[in-house]
Amino acid sequence: MESVILPVVQPPIFGYQFFAFPLCIVLKDERSLPWLYSNFIQVCFDKRPNPPVPFTFYIHDYKLNPWLHVEHFERGTMSIVQRNIVDFVRDCLLDGYYVYLNVDEYYIPERKVYQKSNLSHDVLIHGVDLQENTFQLLGFTDKETFASTSVSFRNFELAYDSIDQIDHQTVCNRIYLYKYKESGEYDFDLTLVQETLEEYLNSKNTSTRFRMISKPWNHCAYGLETYQCLQDYYQRLLEGKTHFDVRHVHTLWEHKRLMVSRLKYMEENTSYLNSSHQIYEAYSEIERKARNARNLMLKFYMQQEEETLHKIMRYLDEIAAQEAMVMEKLLTLLRRHEPKLL
C-alpha cells in the first residue's frame, strides 16, 4: 500500500477545530444528520478572565457520537512505548485511524507562522503517502481556509517534538485516535431538541445535566444571556481593554446557520414543522444578520473604525430580540408533538 487518504468532509462548524474534526469524519455518512440536528443547540460564554475558548457551542463531550470510536492517551505515553511518532501515525492511518494532536506550526507548510514563530495548534492527520513520505493534515491554512495540506515526515517529527519547548502544554498534551464506526445509529430526538431550546431561551445551565460525571460549568453564561456577554466584549474592545477576536461573532454566525439547517431538516424529514409555519424564513433572516455582523468584524480588523463595532452591537440587539420571538413560536409548535402521559 503506497498511500492512504481517510475521507473528510467540510463540517458546518469549523471556528474551533476540536468541533470540526470529529464532524468532518462522521458527516460523510448522512445517517449522522439526525444526531447532528438533535445537538449543537446550546451555546455558552466563559466569564472567567482570558479563557482559551470564550464563546462556543455547549456539548458535554465534543468527541462522543454514535459513529466514532475514540481512544486517547498522553504524549508521555509515546516515550513509554518507545515508538517514533512518524511510524506510529503511519501505522494508525494504515489501520483506519485518524490522528488528532497538537504540533508546532513553525514546521508546518502553508500555515501563517510557518518558519516565522512557534505556535502549538491542533491538526487532524487523515492521510499518508509512503512514496513521497508525507502526511495529509486538516486545519486552517495561511489563506484562512479550512483545508487539507501536506507535510514531510521530517517536518512533522520536528513539529511534534517542538511542542515540548512551548509553554501551555496543559492544553495540548493529549493524542486522540478516531475511527469511523459503520454501526452507528441515532434517531432524531424531538424531546432533546425541545428541552435544549427551552434551556437556550431561558439561559439555563445545560451542563447540570451531566453533574453525575462532572462538575457543572457554573463559570459560564448560557443561551440568550450570552448576548450580554458579547455586548460587554465589544464595549471593552471599543475602550481598548481587550484584543480583537473574530471567533465570537463567527461562532454566533455558525450557530444561526446550523439552526437554519436544522429547521430545513425538520421541515423535510419530520412532521413537526412545515413551510407554512415560516420558522425557517424567520431564522434565515437572523442568520443573514449574524453573517453581516461577522463580515463587519473582518472589516473592523482592516479599517479599525469604531462605528463598525457600534453596527455589530446594534445587530446583536436585533438578533437577540428576533431570536427570542422566533424560538418561542418554534417551541409552541414543537410542544404539540409532546408524548401524552397515559
Phi, psi and omega per residue, in radians:
M1 nan 2.106 -3.061
E2 -1.586 -0.478 3.137
S3 -2.749 2.722 3.075
V4 -2.403 2.251 3.007
I5 -2.148 1.918 3.074
L6 -1.393 2.339 -2.988
P7 -1.227 2.512 3.027
V8 -2.404 2.702 3.065
V9 -2.199 2.869 3.095
Q10 -1.267 2.101 -3.087
P11 -1.486 2.757 3.107
P12 -1.311 -0.270 3.103
I13 -2.138 2.102 3.138
F14 -2.507 0.036 3.103
G15 -1.041 -0.652 2.998
Y16 -2.028 2.144 -3.008
Q17 -1.194 -0.451 -3.132
F18 -1.131 -0.474 2.976
F19 -1.352 -0.727 -3.002
A20 -1.120 -0.726 -2.996
F21 -1.113 -0.872 3.073
P22 -1.069 -0.664 -3.114
L23 -1.149 -0.660 -3.096
C24 -1.226 -0.246 3.058
I25 -1.530 -0.909 -2.994
V26 -1.356 -0.472 -3.064
L27 -1.356 -0.015 2.983
K28 -1.189 -0.269 3.095
D29 -1.907 2.018 -3.095
E30 -1.114 -0.270 3.091
R31 -1.148 -0.284 3.138
S32 -1.438 -0.151 -3.078
L33 -1.073 -0.701 3.093
P34 -1.016 -0.644 3.081
W35 -1.172 -0.811 3.128
L36 -0.978 -0.844 -3.032
Y37 -1.384 -0.149 3.002
S38 -1.536 -0.192 -3.085
N39 -2.160 -3.025 3.101
F40 0.984 0.816 3.080
I41 -1.856 -0.782 -3.102
Q42 -1.379 2.606 3.016
V43 -2.225 2.791 3.119
C44 -2.505 2.639 3.113
F45 -2.144 2.081 -3.127
D46 -1.355 2.034 -3.047
K47 -1.551 0.005 3.109
R48 -1.282 2.760 3.136
P49 -1.136 2.280 3.011
N50 0.884 0.915 3.099
P51 -1.265 2.629 3.131
P52 -1.178 -0.505 3.125
V53 -2.237 1.593 -3.011
P54 -1.237 -0.843 -3.007
F55 -2.380 2.182 -3.083
T56 -2.838 3.111 2.989
F57 -1.141 2.573 2.992
Y58 -1.789 2.175 2.946
I59 -2.593 2.456 -2.963
H60 -1.016 -0.795 3.124
D61 -2.518 1.894 -3.030
Y62 -1.096 -0.324 -3.059
K63 -1.480 -0.365 -2.954
L64 -1.598 2.153 2.973
N65 -2.802 2.888 -2.991
P66 -1.160 -0.253 -3.049
W67 -1.850 0.221 -3.053
L68 -2.308 2.156 2.951
H69 -1.587 2.261 -3.028
V70 -2.187 2.302 2.963
E71 -2.221 2.554 3.094
H72 -2.612 2.693 3.123
F73 -2.749 2.945 -3.125
E74 -1.427 2.692 3.087
R75 -0.984 -0.609 -3.136
G76 -1.058 -0.433 3.123
T77 -1.104 -0.514 3.136
M78 -1.078 -0.647 3.123
S79 -1.270 -0.492 3.114
I80 -1.205 -0.773 -3.121
V81 -1.437 -0.171 3.059
Q82 1.001 0.847 3.048
R83 -1.844 2.373 2.960
N84 -1.157 2.359 -3.025
I85 -1.093 -0.640 3.137
V86 -1.135 -0.803 3.126
D87 -1.105 -0.702 -3.123
F88 -1.114 -0.865 -3.120
V89 -1.121 -0.715 3.101
R90 -1.002 -0.821 -3.098
D91 -1.171 -0.632 3.082
C92 -1.072 -0.814 -3.133
L93 -1.099 -0.717 3.135
L94 -1.146 -0.394 3.112
D95 -1.668 0.122 3.068
G96 1.598 0.163 3.126
Y97 -1.668 2.272 2.895
Y98 -1.372 2.573 -3.125
V99 -2.090 2.181 -3.121
Y100 -2.039 2.119 3.136
L101 -2.786 3.091 3.087
N102 -1.757 2.494 3.064
V103 -2.360 2.880 3.036
D104 -1.525 1.929 -3.035
E105 -1.276 0.010 2.974
Y106 -1.000 -0.524 -3.068
Y107 -1.773 0.065 -3.064
I108 -1.823 1.960 3.119
P109 -1.021 2.714 3.115
E110 1.111 0.560 2.987
R111 -2.100 2.637 -3.074
K112 -0.991 -0.627 -3.048
V113 -1.678 0.141 -3.082
Y114 -0.971 2.096 -3.137
Q115 1.014 0.415 3.111
K116 -2.081 -0.849 -3.109
S117 -2.729 2.783 3.139
N118 -1.415 2.402 3.104
L119 -2.696 2.080 3.035
S120 -1.379 2.168 -3.124
H121 -2.562 2.657 -3.093
D122 -1.488 2.541 3.089
V123 -2.432 2.745 3.021
L124 -1.993 2.105 3.127
I125 -1.640 2.106 -3.038
H126 -2.260 0.160 3.123
G127 -2.788 2.742 3.104
V128 -2.533 2.428 3.061
D129 -2.068 1.924 -3.051
L130 -1.400 -0.231 3.025
Q131 -1.447 -0.763 -3.125
E132 -1.517 -0.179 -3.076
N133 0.977 0.955 -3.138
T134 -2.355 2.714 2.970
F135 -1.911 2.689 2.993
Q136 -1.766 2.182 -3.121
L137 -2.000 2.419 3.038
L138 -1.808 2.359 3.120
G139 2.951 -3.012 -3.137
F140 -1.423 2.268 -3.111
T141 -1.626 3.112 3.092
D142 -1.235 -0.137 3.073
K143 -1.734 0.229 3.118
E144 1.082 0.554 3.059
T145 -1.953 2.591 3.061
F146 -1.597 1.789 -2.943
A147 -2.623 2.983 3.124
S148 -1.698 2.331 3.104
T149 -2.356 2.958 -3.097
S150 -1.945 2.715 3.086
V151 -2.515 2.472 3.125
S152 -1.201 2.721 3.074
F153 -0.965 -0.733 -3.090
R154 -1.127 -0.814 3.138
N155 -1.153 -0.627 3.109
F156 -1.118 -0.743 3.121
E157 -1.080 -0.734 3.087
L158 -1.106 -0.729 -3.133
A159 -1.115 -0.655 3.120
Y160 -1.220 -0.828 -3.085
D161 -1.182 -0.550 -3.067
S162 -1.169 -0.366 3.135
I163 -0.970 -0.584 -3.108
D164 -1.116 -0.316 -3.123
Q165 -1.687 -0.045 -3.080
I166 -1.792 2.500 3.086
D167 -1.186 3.100 3.089
H168 1.105 0.671 -3.115
Q169 -1.163 -0.323 -3.122
T170 -1.126 -0.379 -3.104
V171 -1.706 0.051 -3.056
C172 -2.486 0.503 -2.974
N173 -1.636 -0.113 -3.045
R174 -1.858 2.664 3.028
I175 -2.061 2.249 -3.139
Y176 -1.987 2.446 3.023
L177 -1.981 2.185 3.115
Y178 -1.992 2.348 3.011
K179 -2.321 2.321 -3.140
Y180 -1.174 2.362 3.123
K181 -1.899 1.950 -3.137
E182 -1.117 -0.437 -3.020
S183 -1.448 0.060 -3.088
G184 -1.038 2.518 3.105
E185 -2.496 2.503 3.066
Y186 -2.935 2.274 3.061
D187 -1.726 2.561 3.088
F188 -0.970 2.259 -2.988
D189 -1.889 1.636 -3.118
L190 -1.077 -0.695 -3.122
T191 -1.092 -0.782 3.112
L192 -1.100 -0.756 3.130
V193 -1.054 -0.828 -3.121
Q194 -1.100 -0.800 -3.129
E195 -1.097 -0.723 -3.107
T196 -1.254 -0.629 3.041
L197 -1.050 -0.733 3.116
E198 -1.139 -0.662 3.084
E199 -1.150 -0.660 3.081
Y200 -1.122 -0.861 -3.086
L201 -1.083 -0.630 -3.092
N202 -1.745 0.166 3.085
S203 0.962 0.715 3.141
K204 -1.505 2.658 -3.095
N205 -1.381 1.690 -3.100
T206 -1.134 -0.430 -3.106
S207 -1.132 -0.317 3.111
T208 -1.166 -0.288 3.061
R209 -1.046 -0.445 -3.005
F210 -1.976 0.428 -3.049
R211 -1.213 -0.239 3.062
M212 -1.202 -0.417 -3.078
I213 -2.076 -0.202 3.095
S214 -2.784 2.691 -3.140
K215 -1.173 2.326 3.134
P216 -1.035 2.634 3.114
W217 -1.463 1.388 -3.123
N218 -1.395 -0.047 3.132
H219 -1.561 0.101 -3.064
C220 -2.009 2.658 2.867
A221 -1.661 2.645 -3.048
Y222 -2.252 2.684 2.991
G223 0.998 -2.362 -3.076
L224 -1.055 -0.467 3.129
E225 -1.107 -0.384 -3.116
T226 -1.187 -0.360 3.108
Y227 -1.079 -0.669 3.104
Q228 -1.162 -0.628 3.078
C229 -1.118 -0.695 3.100
L230 -1.147 -0.738 3.094
Q231 -1.054 -0.737 3.124
D232 -1.083 -0.671 3.119
Y233 -1.091 -0.819 -3.103
Y234 -1.199 -0.538 3.054
Q235 -1.150 -0.736 3.088
R236 -1.137 -0.621 3.099
L237 -1.137 -0.704 3.071
L238 -1.039 -0.657 -3.085
E239 -1.497 0.010 3.139
G240 1.270 0.434 -3.083
K241 -1.756 0.006 3.098
T242 -2.614 3.047 -3.047
H243 -1.804 2.835 3.114
F244 -1.114 2.335 3.112
D245 -2.638 1.808 -3.104
V246 -1.296 -0.238 -3.047
R247 -1.079 -0.556 -3.110
H248 -1.018 -1.001 -3.054
V249 -1.332 -0.430 3.040
H250 -1.148 -0.758 3.095
T251 -1.100 -0.702 3.086
L252 -0.985 -0.828 3.141
W253 -1.125 -0.744 3.117
E254 -1.050 -0.672 3.136
H255 -1.110 -0.807 -3.128
K256 -1.184 -0.678 3.121
R257 -1.104 -0.716 3.126
L258 -1.219 -0.610 3.063
M259 -1.079 -0.720 3.110
V260 -1.088 -0.783 3.113
S261 -1.097 -0.673 3.128
R262 -1.093 -0.785 -3.123
L263 -1.147 -0.679 3.089
K264 -1.112 -0.728 3.099
Y265 -1.065 -0.752 -3.114
M266 -1.168 -0.634 3.092
E267 -1.138 -0.685 -3.013
E268 -1.547 -0.374 -2.990
N269 -2.183 -0.043 3.134
T270 -2.353 2.995 3.090
S271 -1.725 0.143 -3.033
Y272 -1.364 -0.551 -3.117
L273 -2.365 2.709 2.936
N274 -2.513 2.973 -3.009
S275 -1.078 -0.414 -3.126
S276 -1.169 -0.348 -3.140
H277 -1.301 -0.370 3.082
Q278 1.046 0.411 3.069
I279 -1.257 -0.702 -3.134
Y280 -1.055 -0.783 -3.124
E281 -1.123 -0.701 -3.124
A282 -1.152 -0.715 3.139
Y283 -1.277 -0.484 3.069
S284 -1.103 -0.625 3.076
E285 -1.174 -0.671 3.069
I286 -1.105 -0.750 3.113
E287 -1.088 -0.687 3.124
R288 -1.067 -0.737 -3.142
K289 -1.194 -0.667 3.100
A290 -1.126 -0.675 3.092
R291 -1.139 -0.707 3.084
N292 -1.080 -0.722 3.128
A293 -1.110 -0.697 3.095
R294 -1.077 -0.785 -3.141
N295 -1.127 -0.602 3.085
L296 -1.134 -0.609 3.119
M297 -1.135 -0.661 3.073
L298 -1.167 -0.627 3.079
K299 -1.129 -0.721 3.121
F300 -1.080 -0.666 3.131
Y301 -1.023 -0.641 -3.092
M302 -1.488 -0.610 -2.984
Q303 -1.949 -0.338 3.079
Q304 0.990 0.712 3.113
E305 -1.691 2.220 -3.085
E306 -1.070 -0.610 -3.115
E307 -1.040 -0.516 3.107
T308 -1.092 -0.715 3.102
L309 -1.174 -0.664 3.088
H310 -1.081 -0.656 3.096
K311 -1.113 -0.734 3.103
I312 -1.063 -0.757 -3.132
M313 -1.131 -0.627 3.073
R314 -1.178 -0.685 3.063
Y315 -1.042 -0.735 -3.137
L316 -1.054 -0.737 3.095
D317 -1.060 -0.783 -3.123
E318 -1.139 -0.777 -3.111
I319 -1.107 -0.760 -3.122
A320 -1.069 -0.778 -3.119
A321 -1.166 -0.778 -3.139
Q322 -1.140 -0.741 -3.093
E323 -1.114 -0.710 3.129
A324 -1.036 -0.744 -3.130
M325 -1.194 -0.789 -3.102
V326 -1.170 -0.668 -3.120
M327 -1.189 -0.626 3.059
E328 -1.066 -0.753 3.128
K329 -1.151 -0.726 3.124
L330 -1.066 -0.795 -3.131
L331 -1.132 -0.642 3.089
T332 -1.039 -0.733 3.120
L333 -1.181 -0.726 -3.092
L334 -1.217 -0.559 -3.127
R335 -1.107 -0.383 3.113
R336 -1.139 -0.347 -3.087
H337 -1.789 0.185 3.119
E338 -1.100 2.416 3.089
P339 -1.113 2.384 -3.123
K340 -1.547 2.393 3.104
L341 -1.292 2.412 3.118
L342 -1.385 nan nan
